[in-house]
Amino acid sequence: MQAQAWSDVDSCSEDRSASTNRQKNRVSCPSSALEAIGLCVVLAKPEDLFTKFPTMSEAIQVNVEWCSKSSEYKDDGTNILLDANENAYGPGLALSPDGKLVNGSASSTAVANGTADSNTEVDLLGLNRYPDPHQHELKAGLCALRNTHTHTTKDITPDNLFVGVGSDEAIDALIRCFCVPGKDKMLTCPPTYGMYGVSAQVNDVAVVHVPLDAANDFALQPALINERLTADPAIKLVYICSPGNPTATLVAKHAVQQVLEHPTWNGIVVLDEAYIDFAAPDASLAEWVADWPNLVVMQTLSKAFGLAGIRLGAAFAAPNVAQLLNNVKAPYNVASPTAQLARQALAPKHLAVMRANREKIVRQRERLVAELPRVPGVGRFRGGTDSNFVLVEMLDAPQGGKPDNGVAVKVYEALAETKGVVVRFRGKELGCEGCLRITVGTEAEVDRFLEEIRVVLADIFRGKGQTGVNGTSTEAQKRETEVVT
Ligand SMILES: Cc1ncc(COP(=O)(O)O)c(C=O)c1O
């Protein structure tokens, strides 16, 4: 049996762990933490790691746990994957009907002046050479996109950029640059993206939590954050996710500014804008790094750009901070096909495809917001609607019930195992009792999701195949502990 390490670590607990009727061959694989430190091995059981590599048990720090209990989930193409916040409408690239890139352009000058329209495609003949370690042209394209002059009159330049293997690389690189293992700390605001905690653990950095305000659409609590920063100078990084995952709430600019303006604290505020292109136009604060030397803004091509498969993330920062990040990275971290596709994605005609896909996603998001509450047993939306997913409560009764994790787990399981629809259980996150996180799909996917969740909830309330609404089935209990860290 083979388990291929799953690199989509939407969080430590966010692997596609639900098996479907077509995918029962669940196997153990290395934890997200191990994947994060680059150990990608083919194993049947975690214990095999130590048999296969006898010295490894000593090499791995004891605090790097098997944190995700992840199981491999392979899609056979028939399932509806609404669990990893990918772009349901595909890559933001102008493609021919057979999926080939048409009239792409890798020319930076053309990208910069908006005339990119040559017949260049991905240069496979150059693959015998290592890629460019600096990626200046790609960085120039990213700057051109984010120099909107909405938040500053200054321009950012390639000197303000780090590019890496997804924004997950930037999360890790920042910790390695700014935190001394076993001594320094970082601050996160739960509920939030799990990879901050995974990277902290891998780097032996303690995490201090200042929760979002669950009673107030998961707003940031800058006064509380500042209090903690004053009290604990060992905190070197503050990770703020905007729009949040799983909250889908854009963080108010003034709240970020309040932390940036902390009078004595001497650390870095990291703003994770993975989902920023689903929020209001010009919401990105990337260009603000020209004004704030203590701000880093992370972005990715994995979400609105629909390019999760190429693994390209970026961190915008003051030049001295960007330089530090570039100093700690592996020299050839961005593969040349990735860089070429990323550069082309930033050219106007491909950006037009990305924006058209974004509009389609926004329309389907609006449909979910309008239609989900009509399903008996569906409760409130939690958080906001600034992303390509929604967070919604499952209730313990068809009408007037209260949020219930038992029901949410059952819905999650039944959707995956009997309907081939995979969503994400989020009920164990702070302030998210009874919640599922649902990635916005295509129109057809949303049709099917709405139909299936109605059936599944009705079955649960009839007690069909379950131990009852308030009792959780053994299988459900098992899964509940599996999917939640
Ligand atoms: C908030 C957030 N940040 C960063 C990432 C990582 O994205 P990437 O694919 O660029 O590593 C994700 C992925 O789901 C995310 O949800």
PDBQT file of the ligand as one rigid body, heavy atoms in Angstrom, charges set to zero:
ROOT
HETATM    1  C1  LIG A 501      -4.863  31.605   5.317  1.00  0.00    +0.000 C 
HETATM    2  C2  LIG A 501      -3.953  30.802   4.451  1.00  0.00    +0.000 A 
HETATM    3  N1  LIG A 501      -2.700  31.201   4.307  1.00  0.00    +0.000 NA
HETATM    4  C3  LIG A 501      -1.831  30.530   3.544  1.00  0.00    +0.000 A 
HETATM    5  C4  LIG A 501      -2.231  29.373   2.899  1.00  0.00    +0.000 A 
HETATM    6  C5  LIG A 501      -1.196  28.614   2.135  1.00  0.00    +0.000 C 
HETATM    7  O1  LIG A 501      -1.272  28.851   0.820  1.00  0.00    +0.000 OA
HETATM    8  P1  LIG A 501      -0.156  28.342  -0.176  1.00  0.00    +0.000 P 
HETATM    9  O2  LIG A 501      -0.862  27.411  -1.098  1.00  0.00    +0.000 OA
HETATM   10  O3  LIG A 501       0.328  29.580  -0.850  1.00  0.00    +0.000 OA
HETATM   11  O4  LIG A 501       0.929  27.682   0.614  1.00  0.00    +0.000 OA
HETATM   12  C6  LIG A 501      -3.534  28.918   3.002  1.00  0.00    +0.000 A 
HETATM   13  C7  LIG A 501      -3.971  27.696   2.330  1.00  0.00    +0.000 C 
HETATM   14  O5  LIG A 501      -5.044  27.204   2.458  1.00  0.00    +0.000 OA
HETATM   15  C8  LIG A 501      -4.426  29.640   3.820  1.00  0.00    +0.000 A 
HETATM   16  O6  LIG A 501      -5.697  29.251   4.006  1.00  0.00    +0.000 OA
ENDROOT
TORSDOF 0
